Amino acid sequence: MLFNSIPFFIFLPIVFGLYWLPIRKTWWQNVVVIGASLFFYAYWDWRVLGLFVGSIAFTMSVAQRVARC
C-alpha cells in the first residue's frame, strides 16, 4: 500500500476514527495501532508479516527483561 494510493486514503480515516473512538482506553488504542500496522505491512507484502511480528515479539521480550533490572 502506497501513501498516495486509493486504498491508503480509505485505510487512514478508518484507522484514525477507530483510534479516536470515545472509549478512551489505552489498551484499545494500542490494539488499533498494532492491528493497523500489521494490516498495512501485510497489504504491501504478506511475507514480511512474519518478520514484523517476530521483531515485535523480540523487542517486547527485551523490554520486559530490561524493565526487571
N, C-alpha and C positions, 0 to 999 in steps of 0.2 A: 504494500500500500504506500503510495507516494503522498507527500504532504499537499500536492497540488492536484490530486485526483478526486473524482466524484465520490468514491467510497469513503475517502477521508472526510469530506465535507458532510457526509451523513453520519459517520462514526463520531466525530468530535462533539457535535451538540448532544448526542445521546449520552456519551460518557460524561460530559460536563453537567448535564441535567441530573444524571444518576448520582454524581458526586455531591451535588448541592441540594439533594432532597432534604426536606425538613426533618430528617431523622436525627441529625446531629450526633451520630455515634461515630467515634473514631474508627472502630473496627469496620464499620460499613464502608467508610471512605477508603480504608486500606484494601478491602476486598474489591472495590470498584477499580481502584488504580492497578492492582495486581492483575485482575481479570482483563482489564482493558489492555494492559501491556502484553499479556500472553496472547490475546486475540490479535493485537496489532502485529506482533512478530510472526505469529502463525499464519496470518493472512499473507504476509510477504513471502515466507518460505517455511513450511511446516517442519522441515528438517532442522532448523535452528532452535525449535521449541525445546528439544531435549537439552541442548546446550544452555539455553536461558534458564530452564528450571534447575538444572544442575548447578549453575552459577548462583542462583538464589539460595539453594539448599546449602551450598558450601559457605557462602557469605553469612548466612544465618547461624550456622554451626560455629563458625569462627567468632562471630559477635557474641554468642552465648558464652563461649569459653573465656573471652576477654572480659565479659561482664562479671564472671565469677571471681576473677582475680582481684 
